[in-house]
Amino acid sequence: METSSATRADLIDPAQLATLGRMEIVAKWVVDGFLQGLHRSPRKGFSVEFAEFRPYQPGDDLRYIDWKIVARADKWMVKQFEEETNMRAAIVLDVSDSMHWTGAPTRLTKLAYAEQIVASLALLLIRQKDAVGLVRYDDSLRSVIPPKARNVQFRRIIKALEDGGSGKDSDMSAALLQAGKLVSRPGLVVLVSDLLVDEEATLNAIKVVRAGGHGVTVLHIMDPSERDFDVSPEAIFVDPEQNVALPATAAEVREAYRSTVEHAIAEWRSKLAALGVGYEVVFTDSPFGVPLRRAFASRQRLP
């Protein structure tokens, strides 16, 4: 996709971009724009375990061109090896009820936004020759896809993202522990959630994942209304996972609410930093390139 920096897909309003095609199409546009702005090439790796062929790209080592295919089909193909991947990663996606919320009809729900981020990040990692897997969870594990670096892995992840799942609760601990087991050697676990969970249990699970040698990045998905308390003067506030409703006047609780949100974010940031975990708040009106840069920066910091 040929675009100027001003019209790169990863910089377009996410709700507008999501209307332009299916999830895998949008993810490809986002990643193309992101890589266009990155101005860097993936590192190369080596192994003796053949995985698949892929089209030749400028800069590839000529030693790995399959000259028989060139002679027979006039196609330049390069041998890709299983351990050509630089890293193994698992993305953990929260699909519980609270993720289905949006504060405005012109914005994506937290889950729709998060799914597009997961699809784009998965494609980006695969293009960087990293193996990536997926764990989706609500009150149980909905999808468990072991990390692979082959191109077909992207289709597996897209198919899983299209599956159902919206349990009332969020068993994040089980999902994180499962992700840690999927990554067989020190790698990366990316958690994508609104973090409306049991904090102590989550931190304990992250400690176990970190003890396995894995880097962890948390993308805290929030709707702008959750930050700004942009609601009508009088409203009924409902916890979608605990099914508790409370009527209140917005003016009465706005200041206390904002203070509570700021405190919660600061607490997550502090406690995760103490564990060596990357943490970023991502709002659903942010262009998709913003969380990709943050997640990708964490991937680049790994040895």
C-alpha positions, 0 to 999 in steps of 0.5 A: 500500500503506497501512502504518505506518512499523513495517510498511513493506515496505522495513523487513521482513526481506528473506528473509521479504518475498521469500516473499510474491510475485514479484520485481516485486511485492516491488519495488513493495512495497519502493519504496512503503514507501521513498517513504512514508518519504522524504517528498519529491517528484521534481523535474520536468524539461522537453523537447519530445520526447514519450515517453508518457502517464502518470496524473496525480498531485497536484502535476503541472503542469496545462499537461501534462494531455492534455485530449482524453483527459480529455474522451474517456475521463474519465481524467486523463493527463499527457504525459511527455517523454523529457528529463523524466528528471533523470538517466541511470543504469546498474546493474551486477549481478554474477551470478558463482558466488560470488554464489549463496552464503548462510551460512544457509538462513533468509537469501537468497543474495547474488544473490537479495538483490542482484536484489531491490535492483536491481529496487527501485532500478530501479523507484525511479529510473523513478518519479523520472523517471530513465532506468535501464539494466542490465548483468549479468555473470559471466565475460561480459556476460549482459544489456545494457539501455540506460537508458530512463525509460519504464514498460515498462523495469521489465518489461525489467529484471525479465525480464533478472533472471530469465535465467541466468548463473553463470560461474566468473569475474567480468569486472567491468571489461568490465561497468563499461566497458559501463555507462559507454558506456550512460550517454550523458551524465554520470550514475550507475553503481551496482555491486552485487557481493560484490567477489570480483574483481581489485581493480586491474583493477576500480579501473582500470575505475572510473577510466575511468567516472569520467573520463566524468563519471559518479558511481559508487556501489558496494554491496558485498553480503556475507552476515553469515557472511562478516563473523562467520565463523559456521561449524562448528568444522571445515569445508572452505573452498571458493572457488566461482570458482577451485574450490580447497578447504582443510580447516581448524579454524574457531578456528585461522583466525577471528581472522585471517579477521576481521582480513583482512575488516576490512582488505579493507573498509577498503582498498576504502573508502579506494581508492574514496573517493580516486576520488570513489566512494560505497561501502557494505557491505550485509549480506543480512539488512539490510532492503531500505530500507537499501541503497536509502537509500544508493544514492538519497543518491548519486543526490541528490548529483549536480548 
